[in-house]
Amino acid sequence: MNSRQKGARGERELSNVLKGYGFKECRRGQQYCGSNGDADVVGLPGVHIECKRVEALNIDKALNQAENDASETEIPAVFHRKNGKSWKVTVGLSDFIRLYKKANK
């Protein structure tokens, strides 16, 4: 399977996982139409999702991509997983603190 197909499959998988958590509007972004800078998965308002479904992830590169593509009002986040592992989310510390403070008001 080529990497583009695996990426698309990962985006669909993540969309379905998020739908399972109640985020029914989640779907693949429009990047497959040729637009650059769009989130890989959309439907979580305020979060710019970079989806990585790879065995060897350069997390710094992926997070930089999310940070560069996110709007000023979005939290850049990398959702990632390896084969046989659960999904994980990586965000920068300042964004995590912002989320944590908001959740604990």
C-alpha positions in Angstrom: 0.0 0.0 0.0 1.4 3.4 -0.9 1.8 6.1 1.7 -1.0 8.3 0.2 -3.5 5.4 0.5 -2.3 4.6 4.0 -2.7 8.3 5.0 -6.2 8.5 3.6 -7.1 5.2 5.4 -5.7 6.7 8.7 -7.7 9.9 8.2 -10.9 7.9 7.7 -10.1 5.7 10.7 -9.5 8.7 12.9 -12.7 10.4 11.7 -14.7 7.3 12.7 -13.0 7.1 16.1 -13.9 10.7 16.8 -17.4 10.1 15.6 -17.5 7.2 18.2 -16.8 9.8 20.9 -19.8 11.9 19.7 -18.1 14.3 17.3 -20.5 13.4 14.4 -19.3 16.1 12.1 -15.7 14.7 11.8 -14.5 13.8 8.3 -11.5 14.0 6.2 -10.4 17.5 5.3 -10.2 18.9 1.8 -6.4 18.4 1.3 -7.1 15.5 -1.0 -8.6 18.0 -3.5 -5.2 19.7 -3.8 -5.6 22.4 -1.2 -2.6 22.8 1.1 -2.8 23.9 4.7 -6.1 22.3 5.4 -6.5 20.0 8.4 -6.3 16.3 7.7 -9.5 15.7 9.7 -12.1 18.4 10.4 -15.0 18.5 12.8 -13.3 19.4 16.1 -13.9 23.1 16.3 -10.8 25.0 17.5 -8.4 22.1 16.8 -6.2 21.8 13.7 -5.7 18.0 13.2 -2.6 16.6 11.5 -3.2 12.9 11.2 -0.2 10.5 11.1 -0.6 6.8 10.7 3.1 5.7 10.5 5.5 3.4 12.3 8.3 5.9 12.4 7.0 9.4 13.2 9.1 12.6 13.4 6.8 14.2 15.9 8.7 17.6 15.8 8.2 17.8 12.0 4.5 16.8 12.3 3.8 19.3 15.1 5.6 22.0 13.1 3.4 21.2 10.2 0.3 21.5 12.3 1.5 24.7 13.9 2.3 26.3 10.5 -1.1 25.3 9.0 -3.3 26.1 12.0 -5.1 29.4 12.2 -4.6 31.8 15.1 -7.8 30.5 16.8 -6.9 26.8 16.4 -4.9 24.5 18.6 -2.4 22.6 16.5 -2.5 18.9 17.3 -1.0 15.7 15.9 -3.2 12.6 16.2 -1.0 9.6 15.6 -0.8 5.8 16.0 1.3 2.8 15.0 0.0 -0.6 13.9 -1.5 -2.4 16.8 -1.4 0.7 19.1 -4.0 3.2 20.2 -4.4 6.7 19.0 -2.4 9.4 20.8 -2.5 13.2 20.6 0.5 15.5 20.8 0.2 19.2 21.4 2.6 21.8 22.5 2.9 22.5 26.3 1.4 26.0 26.1 -1.6 24.6 24.2 -2.0 21.8 26.7 -1.9 24.3 29.6 -4.5 26.4 27.8 -6.8 23.4 27.4 -6.2 22.2 31.0 -7.0 25.6 32.5 -10.2 25.8 30.4 -11.3 22.4 31.4 -10.7 23.1 35.1 -12.6 26.4 35.4 
